Structure formats: structure tokens, C-alpha cells
């Protein structure tokens, strides 16, 4: 008997039915507790799907006259999602909207909303990676999470708070999903249904916090999906993508955006390997190979060990943004990949914005390949910067820990051709 069969068999008990019934009663009581609209965060993964099913099934048992407050289903589109996952999510949202407006809230369709949050233009992935030269994200510099996930969600919540005195953010986070998540959730546990959010007058509600992973799958496979989707399709996606785990819906900086086994952004370099995309390819989605190779390129060129660093400077060098030539190379390969796949990987407006940023930096390009620049900071210290352009003339505000508006060029000199394979700007303090 497979593990899945065992899970389902163990769930076909009166005890499990009572557990689900108690969760629905809890959700009903939470819904009726106040008039604050609910913003239900939905990623399309197993946890958010189980959450939404529970909520819909719980609310469907209430009298229609008690379904009075607004329900907002909020998804997040980073614009660099795995195309297979994005397609599935869009299908789910379409079905959810039909169910919500035509069945659950048929008496008040204007109170049911389905929305996808997107990052502002200047915060999008390619604009920051290629246009501004931000290094590919890693666990220590995860600049993408706030820009692509937290900010769009926060903006939607803030706009809702302009209309209402309070909103309830409903999440499918579970303590069993990871030790870090359990610690984070326990930290905010105030022995009540709702905890405070970082935004004033916003509360967070996590009704499935105590569910185990087996509970989630049991509920999904034993309960009909209210919006007429087939949860076996979701199970198949997990089977194709990864052994377990998903990117949770991130609303605050304290939440880990992804685990080691995850599916989400196809460009994610926080993990060493994108096993989810590898598994999709192994399961027949060969067309994803180009995306995986490009993602691996972003990971490799970010690694500092790939750069030439003189032995006398070991431990002293810091790495800044991608070089101008590196960013130009990435854009060229991205556009080629976009043409090969026939999928829009970078929109026209993002491409124009990115090219404008690159053109600005090209004005600071130097003749030749790489040079060493000596700059004096406002506190009298001197730093050496190895780059293919004069960073004091670029649009960037900082070079790592150095503020570019507070440096003055002293001189520049040619460097050895050993730096030809460099991908990132490097800098260090010197005595002169």
C-alpha cells in the first residue's frame, strides 16, 4: 500500500470527520466575529487550496443573510512564475471567481473579489537584475521577496484599509510546514484567533495552522472541490514538481519565502538547484530546459568564487553589482530564450525600462575591458574598484556598503587580463 493510500485510509474515520467539522465551526465563528472583510491569500498550492476549500464549505453552511461582508481572494504574480504553475493558478482563479459570484455570493456578487497583485514597474525582477545590476538573490541578499511579493500584497491591503477600519488577512500557513514557520507563528500567538499584522488595523488569521501535511492531502483528496476543480491535478503537479513543500504566501519580512524543495519563480537562485523544474523536465516538460539553463546561468555568475581574486586580497574583497557587460549578456540571452520559447519572459514596458537603465550606465563605460578605479570617500578612506565602467557616474546609489554620492574619483589604471572572466564589480579598501 502506498503512502498516499495509507493517508487516505487513515482519514476515512469518524475522528477525522469531527476534526474537519470543528475547523469549519471555528471558521464560521471567526467570520461572524466582526464586520472586517477577509483578504484570503491564495497561491494555488496544497495549503492555500485546503484553506479556501474549508472556508467555502464552512460559509456555504451559513444562512445567506449572514454572508454579509466582503471576501477578497488575493493571489500574487511575481511576473517570473514557473509557466506551468502560472497557467494552473490562472485556471483556478477563473473557476473560483465563477463559484464565488454565481453560487456562494449569488445574493451579493459585488462583495466577492478575485485579484492578482503585481509588483510596481521599478520593482520588477528584470529591471533590478539587469537594469540596475542587482546580484541574483541568495539567502543573505533576498531582495526579490520584498519587491515581488510583500510590497504588492501590502499595497492591496493598504488600499483596502482606506475603505475599511479593519481587514482580516487569512493565510494557509501551517506550523508543521517548517520549524522556522512554527517559530514565527508561535512568536505572534496571542492566544486568540487574530494576531496583529505590521500594518495598523490589519489582523492575521491562520485557521489551518495545526493541520499536518497528511491532514491537508487527506482533506483535499476526500472532499469535493467547491469550484469544480480536480485536486488530483494538484497532486499531479506536486508529483511532477517536487517531493513536498511550496512557496508560502509572504506578507511580512519575517517569513521565509521558500524552502529547499519548492516551486514558484523560475528564476529563483535562493536554492542551489531548482529540483522542481528539473522534475517537470524529467516528467516530460522538455521545453522548460531553456528556462532551467538560464536560471542556472544566473546562479553560476552570481557565485563569487568564479571571479579572479589575487591571493593577497583574499578576505578583503567585497562584491558589488553585476558588471555592465554581464548585464548586457544576460539581456541578450533572455531575449533569445523568449524568442525560442514563444513565451513572454520580459514585457515590452519592462524591456524599455531596462534598456534605459543600461543606456545610462553605458555613458560611464570605459575604453577597453576592465580597469581599477581609485575613489576617495567623504571620510578620507580610499577604495579600489575593479569595473568596466566608472561607478561614480552610474545611476546606482550604493556599491555594496559604499554610498556612491559620497565618493570622488582620484585616478584609474589598467588591470591584468586575469579579470576578463569577472562577472561582478569588486571593491576593497587600500592605503595610499
Secondary structure, DSSP 8 states (H G I E B T S, - for coil): --HHHHHHHHHSSHHHHHHHHHHHHHHHHHHHH---EEEEE--SSHHHHHHHHHHHHHHHTS-GGG--S-EEEEEEE-S-B-HHHHHHHHHHHHHHHHHIIIIITGGGGGGEEEEEEE--GGGSHHIIIIIS------SS--HHIIIIIIHHHHHHHHHHHHHSS-EEEE----GGG-HHHHHHHHHT--SSSEEE-SSTTEEEE-TTTT--HHHHHHHHHHS--TTS--HHHHHHHHHHH-SS-------STTS----SS--SBTT--SSSS-HHHHHHHHTT-GGGHHHHHHHHHHHHHH-GGGS---GGGTTT-EEEEE-HHHHHHHHHHHHHHHHHH-S-SS-HHHHHHHHHHHHHHHTTB-SSS-EEEEEEETTS-EEEEEESB-GGGSS-SEETTEEGGGEEEEEEEE--GGGGG--EEEEEEE--
